[in-house]
Amino acid sequence: MKLIQVDETLFHEGWKIFQQHQDKRYLLTDRISFAIMRKLSIDTALAFDKHFRQAGFHLLPDRPV
């Protein structure tokens, strides 16, 4: 596991996603995670949060809970 420190650039990328998708109820932490995942070319998340799937990521486990 690698920890990523959220710097000003990543925060602003997350905020930009917020502004582009105001119709979604994503938390800012989700949006910052999306920015980090895109920056690192990560397409799969270990998450139970449907927002990651809505944002175009694959989820593990790959079934609704």
C-alpha positions in Angstrom: 0.0 0.0 0.0 1.2 3.5 -0.8 -0.1 6.6 0.9 -0.5 9.7 -1.3 -0.4 13.1 0.3 -3.0 15.4 -1.0 -1.2 18.5 -2.1 -2.8 21.7 -3.4 -2.8 20.5 -7.0 -4.7 17.3 -6.2 -7.1 19.2 -4.0 -7.8 21.6 -6.9 -8.3 18.6 -9.3 -10.9 17.2 -6.9 -12.6 20.6 -6.7 -12.6 20.8 -10.5 -14.4 17.5 -10.6 -16.9 18.9 -8.1 -17.6 21.9 -10.3 -18.0 19.7 -13.4 -20.4 17.2 -11.8 -22.6 19.2 -9.4 -25.5 16.9 -10.2 -23.7 14.1 -8.4 -23.7 13.7 -4.6 -20.1 12.7 -4.4 -18.2 13.7 -1.3 -15.1 15.9 -1.8 -13.0 13.0 -0.6 -14.4 10.8 -3.4 -13.6 13.5 -5.9 -10.0 13.8 -4.7 -9.7 10.0 -4.8 -10.9 10.1 -8.4 -8.3 12.7 -9.2 -5.5 10.6 -7.6 -6.7 7.4 -9.3 -6.7 9.1 -12.7 -3.3 10.6 -12.1 -1.9 7.2 -11.3 -3.8 5.4 -14.0 -5.7 3.3 -11.5 -9.0 1.9 -12.9 -10.1 -0.4 -10.0 -11.2 0.6 -6.5 -11.6 -1.6 -3.5 -14.8 0.1 -2.4 -18.5 -0.4 -1.7 -19.3 3.1 -2.8 -21.4 3.2 -6.0 -19.9 6.6 -6.8 -16.7 5.1 -8.0 -18.6 2.9 -10.5 -20.6 6.0 -11.6 -17.3 7.8 -12.1 -16.1 5.1 -14.5 -14.0 2.9 -12.2 -14.3 -0.8 -11.7 -15.1 -2.0 -8.2 -13.9 -4.9 -6.1 -15.9 -6.8 -5.1 -17.6 -6.8 -8.4 -21.1 -7.2 -7.1 -23.6 -5.1 -5.2 -23.5 -5.5 -1.5 
